[in-house]
Amino acid sequence: MSKTVNLDEKPGQAPEVMTIKNFRSNGDIENFYRYIHDNGLRREAFMLMEYAISKVAKARKGKRKATTLQ
């Protein structure tokens, strides 16, 4: 059996927990931001973020109403 190795982990350190504070400093997120900037996709990325946030807000609102009605 082969062992799966995460190349991002440094030996002797526990993997970093993703929090809101360190989200933007994640290497994958930085590369994603760079890709958007380099290819002129700011408008499209903004539209996608608005869509995703509206879906999350609707789901949260529906969840709150369901719990208060009980």
VEXDREN-2710 file (C-alpha; in Angstrom, 1 decimal):
% VEXDREN-2710
k/r/px/py/pz
1/MET/0.0/0.0/0.0
2/SER/1.3/3.4/-0.9
3/LYS/0.9/6.4/1.5
4/THR/-0.7/9.6/0.1
5/VAL/1.6/12.6/0.7
6/ASN/0.4/16.2/0.8
7/LEU/3.2/18.2/-0.8
8/ASP/2.0/21.5/0.8
9/GLU/2.6/20.2/4.3
10/LYS/5.9/20.9/5.9
11/PRO/7.4/18.0/7.8
12/GLY/6.8/18.1/11.5
13/GLN/3.9/20.6/11.3
14/ALA/0.2/20.0/11.5
15/PRO/-1.8/21.1/8.5
16/GLU/-3.1/24.6/8.7
17/VAL/-6.8/25.1/9.5
18/MET/-8.6/27.3/7.0
19/THR/-10.2/30.3/8.7
20/ILE/-11.7/33.6/7.4
21/LYS/-8.5/35.4/8.4
22/ASN/-6.1/33.2/6.4
23/PHE/-8.4/32.4/3.5
24/ARG/-6.9/35.0/1.1
25/SER/-3.3/34.0/1.9
26/ASN/-3.9/30.4/0.8
27/GLY/-1.8/29.7/-2.3
28/ASP/-4.7/28.3/-4.3
29/ILE/-6.8/31.4/-3.7
30/GLU/-3.9/33.7/-4.5
31/ASN/-3.4/31.9/-7.9
32/PHE/-7.2/32.1/-8.5
33/TYR/-7.1/35.9/-7.9
34/ARG/-4.0/36.2/-10.2
35/TYR/-5.8/34.3/-12.9
36/ILE/-8.8/36.5/-12.8
37/HIS/-6.7/39.6/-12.9
38/ASP/-4.4/38.4/-15.7
39/ASN/-7.3/37.4/-17.9
40/GLY/-9.6/40.4/-17.4
41/LEU/-12.3/38.4/-15.7
42/ARG/-13.2/40.8/-12.9
43/ARG/-16.8/41.5/-14.1
44/GLU/-17.5/37.8/-14.6
45/ALA/-16.0/36.9/-11.2
46/PHE/-18.1/39.6/-9.5
47/MET/-21.3/38.3/-11.1
48/LEU/-20.5/34.8/-10.0
49/MET/-19.8/36.0/-6.4
50/GLU/-23.1/37.9/-6.3
51/TYR/-25.0/34.8/-7.5
52/ALA/-23.3/32.6/-4.9
53/ILE/-23.9/35.0/-2.1
54/SER/-27.5/35.5/-3.0
55/LYS/-28.0/31.7/-3.0
56/VAL/-26.4/31.3/0.4
57/ALA/-28.4/34.2/1.9
58/LYS/-31.7/32.7/0.6
59/ALA/-30.7/29.3/2.1
60/ARG/-29.9/31.0/5.5
61/LYS/-33.1/33.0/5.5
62/GLY/-35.2/29.9/4.8
63/LYS/-33.4/28.0/7.5
64/ARG/-34.1/30.7/10.1
65/LYS/-37.8/30.8/9.2
66/ALA/-38.1/27.1/9.5
67/THR/-36.5/27.0/13.0
68/THR/-38.6/29.9/14.3
69/LEU/-41.9/28.4/13.2
70/GLN/-41.4/25.2/15.3
END
